[in-house]
Amino acid sequence: MKLSSPRFKSLSVTAGFSFWFFIIITTTGNFSFELFFGFVVSLLVITQIFSSKVSKILDIFAMINTKIFLGILFVFVISIYGILFKVLKIDLLRLKKTNSTYWLEIEKSDIMTKIKKQY
């Protein structure tokens, strides 16, 4: 972001703030298109007008917004994988040797004997 133009920084900060505004307003149940577009347009106009003067502040806002968004995305993805592995009974670390998991016993399969016979 340090090499980007101030106009682009204002666009990215506007996009980030509008995303969080959408999330907050939707969760509170007060969403309306007029309110959302009014917020986006007013923020875009203000940041475009003062973009060259507040370029460093826009840089800081963009970095903070990116860190928060990527942190939430990381937690969400890891949680989804954990839930799916629990539901599908997949034991990644093979800690439990039970019949309810889907791991194959490669040492005892016919594939290993066929491979050994080839060599």
C-alpha positions in Angstrom: 0.0 0.0 0.0 2.9 2.4 0.5 3.6 2.5 -3.2 -0.1 2.9 -4.2 -1.6 6.2 -5.2 -3.7 8.0 -2.6 -6.8 7.6 -4.8 -6.4 3.8 -4.8 -5.9 3.9 -1.0 -9.1 5.8 -0.5 -10.9 3.2 -2.7 -9.6 0.3 -0.8 -10.4 1.9 2.6 -13.9 2.7 1.4 -14.4 -0.9 0.3 -13.1 -2.2 3.6 -15.2 0.2 5.7 -18.3 -0.5 3.6 -17.8 -4.3 4.1 -17.7 -3.9 7.9 -20.6 -1.4 7.8 -22.6 -4.0 5.8 -21.8 -6.7 8.3 -22.6 -4.6 11.4 -25.8 -3.2 10.0 -27.0 -6.6 8.7 -26.4 -8.3 12.1 -28.3 -5.6 14.0 -31.2 -5.9 11.6 -31.2 -2.3 10.4 -30.0 -2.8 6.9 -31.4 -0.7 4.1 -30.0 0.0 0.6 -30.4 3.8 1.1 -28.4 3.8 4.3 -25.7 1.5 2.9 -25.3 3.5 -0.4 -25.4 6.8 1.5 -22.6 5.6 3.7 -20.5 4.3 0.8 -20.9 7.4 -1.3 -20.3 9.8 1.6 -17.2 7.9 2.7 -15.9 7.7 -0.9 -16.4 11.4 -1.5 -14.7 12.3 1.8 -11.7 10.0 1.3 -11.3 11.0 -2.4 -11.3 14.7 -1.5 -8.8 14.4 1.3 -6.8 11.4 -0.1 -3.5 13.2 -0.6 -3.6 14.8 2.8 -4.5 11.7 4.8 -2.6 9.1 2.7 -0.6 7.8 5.7 -3.8 7.4 7.7 -5.5 5.6 4.9 -2.5 3.3 4.7 -2.9 2.4 8.4 -6.6 1.8 8.1 -6.1 -0.5 5.1 -3.5 -2.5 7.0 -5.7 -2.8 10.1 -8.7 -3.8 8.0 -6.7 -6.4 6.1 -5.3 -8.0 9.3 -8.7 -8.2 10.9 -10.4 -9.6 7.8 -7.6 -12.2 7.2 -7.7 -13.2 10.9 -11.4 -13.8 10.8 -11.1 -15.7 7.6 -8.3 -17.9 9.0 -10.4 -18.7 12.1 -13.4 -19.5 10.0 -11.6 -21.8 7.6 -9.9 -23.7 10.4 -13.2 -24.1 12.2 -14.9 -25.4 9.1 -12.1 -28.0 8.6 -12.4 -29.0 12.2 -16.2 -29.4 12.0 -16.0 -31.4 8.8 -13.3 -33.7 10.1 -15.3 -34.3 13.2 -18.5 -35.0 11.3 -16.8 -37.3 8.8 -14.8 -38.9 11.6 -11.5 -38.3 10.0 -8.5 -38.8 12.3 -5.7 -36.8 10.7 -3.1 -37.6 13.3 -4.2 -41.3 13.4 -4.4 -41.1 17.2 -7.3 -43.6 17.5 -7.1 -46.9 15.7 -10.8 -47.7 15.6 -13.2 -49.1 13.1 -15.2 -45.9 13.0 -12.5 -43.9 11.1 -12.0 -43.9 7.4 -8.3 -44.5 7.4 -7.1 -47.5 5.4 -4.5 -49.9 6.7 -2.0 -49.8 3.9 0.3 -52.4 5.4 -2.4 -55.0 5.4 -3.9 -54.3 2.0 -3.6 -56.2 -1.2 -2.0 -53.3 -3.0 1.2 -53.6 -0.9 1.6 -57.3 -1.8 1.1 -56.5 -5.5 3.7 -53.8 -5.3 6.2 -56.0 -3.5 5.6 -58.8 -6.1 6.4 -56.4 -8.9 9.8 -55.5 -7.5 
